[in-house]
C-alpha cells in the first residue's frame, strides 16, 4: 500500500514541482557532460594544458555539488511544509511516523531516479555538443556520435545520490520529531522577524551599507595599486562584503515598511496595502535566503566578468604579441641553422632579419607614468627600430606602408596604451635622440608585438639616416663582454646614465610568415636548437649557501601556433568552467525562488479569493501577482547589480595592459544580459504557474 501511495505521490509532486524537476534534470545533465569531458582522452590529447581540465572540473564540481545540495535540501523542506497537513492526517489515521518517513523517502527516491536517468540521457547529447565546440575551437575534425562513459555515470551518481540520501535522512529525522499538531497547522504558524526591534533593523541596515561601501573602496584601492596588493586586505574586503550583503537583507523588510507603509497617502493607494503586507511578511522569514541568493549572484556577476576579461586578455595577447607565425631573438647575427630548420619543416611565405637598438632615455616613457604600463619600461633606455625595417614588417603583415621625414619619428605602441601616449604628445610633440630634436609624427597601434619582442609596450621608429648615431649609443649601453653573451644583468656607469639591461634582451631578430600554422612539436624542436649557457647560482638552503648551475638559452623562440594552442586551452577551461558554475548558480537560486512562490500560491488563494469577492477583476489580480513576483525576484538581484559594477571596474584595471575599457564595459553588458535572460525565463515560468494556481479559485 505504501508503495502504491508513494508512486502516486511521486507523480503528483513531479507535476507540482515541475520547475524543480527540470532544474535537477539539467543539473544532472551538466554534471554528467562535464565529467565525461574530464575523462575524455580526445580532449586531453588536444594540448598539454588540457590535461589540467579534468583536475579543474573536479575542483569546480565540489562547488556545484554543494550548490545542488543546498537547492535539494531547501526544496525538500518546502515539500514537507506543503504536505505537513497530509502527513498529519496520515498519522491521525493510524499510520506510524516511520512508515510516513519511509513513504516520503521512497517517493523522492523515485523522483530522483527518474530525474537522474533523464538527466544522463540529455547529458550524453550535451557532452557531444560541448566536445564539438572544443574540437572546433582547436580546428580539429569531430563527428557527433553516441558515447557512454561508465566512469562519468559513476561519478555523477555518487555526487547526485550522495546529496539526495543525506537530505532525505535529514527530512526523515524531521518527520519523526515533528508533533501531529505542528504537522496539521504548519501553514498557520506566524512568521517572525530575525530582528524584532524596528530601531535595531534600521541600525543594521545602516551598518550593512557602511560595510559594503568600505568593501568596495578597499577592493578599488587594492586593484588600482596592484604593487601594494595584500591578501589580508582582500580577505577583509570579502568578509565585509559578505557580512554587508546578509545584514542588508536581514534589515531590508523594516526599511520597506518605514518607506512605504508609514506613508498614509501611499499606504492606502490602490492595492498597495495588500501588496506590501504580502511582501514584508514574507521577507521577514526569507532574509537569510535572500542574502544567500544575493551572495551567489555576486559571485556569478564578478566571476563571469573576470572569465571574459581573462579570455579577452588571452586573445588580445595573441593578436598583439604574435602577429608573425615565427619570431626569434638571438645575441649574435647568425640565424643560418634556424632558417634551415624552418625552411625544411614549414612552407615559408616571407622571412626577414633585422635588429633593434638601444638609445638613452628620450623621456617619452613619461607618457606611461601612473599607468599599468609603468613597470614595463627600462629606467634609462628606449628601444628603437629603423624605418626601413618597420615598413618591411608592415608589408609582411599586410599593413600599408607609411612615410617618415628625416626630422620625424613614429611611436609604435599597444592599442591599450594609445590614450596615454596621445595625452602626452598633445603637450609634448617633440623628443630628443642624441641631442637631435625630432617631431613625433603619429602614434600607431597596429599589432607588431610590442608586448615583449619589438619593445616593451612601445618602440620608437627612427629615420634610417640616424643609424650611425643609434649604433654608437647602442654600443655604449650594451656590454661587449662575450662571456656573458647579454644574458646577465650588466651595469654600466657613464656620464649620462646608470643603465641596466635585463635578461634575454637580444637585439637580433628573425620573423617569419607561413602558409600554415605551426604546432607544439615544431616549437619544441626549434627551441631545442638554441644554444644554452650554464650560469652558476648561489641560493641559501637551511642556512647554508648552495651552489648550482642554471641553463639559460642564448635566444628566444615565439610561435603563434604553439601560443594559440595554449590560449585556446585556457580559453576552453575558463569559459566552460565559468559557464558551468554560473548556470548552476542561476538555476539553483531561480528555482528556489520559483518553488517558494509557487508553494505560497496555495496559501495566498484565500487572500485572492477575498479580493475577488470584493470586486477585483482577473486583470487587476494578475497585475498584483506580477508586481509581487517581480519584487521577490528583483530584490536579491538589486544589490549585486549595483555593487558588482565598481568591483568589476576595479578588478578590470589590472587587465588594461591587454584589454581596453570598451571591452570591459562590453563584458559587463554581456554577463548582465545573459543573467537577466536566464533569470527572466524562470520569472516568466513562475508567473504563469502562480497565476494558474490562483485562477483555480472557484
Beta strands, then each sheet from edge to edge (+ up, - down):
strand 1: 326-330
strand 2: 348-355
strand 3: 357-360
strand 4: 381-386
strand 5: 408-413
strand 6: 430-433
strand 7: 436-444
strand 8: 458-462
strand 9: 490-493
strand 10: 498-501
strand 11: 508-514
strand 12: 532-541
strand 13: 544-553
strand 14: 556-559
sheet 1: 2+ 11- 1+ 14-
sheet 2: 3+ 4- 8- 5+ 7+ 6-
sheet 3: 9+ 10-
sheet 4: 12+ 13-
end
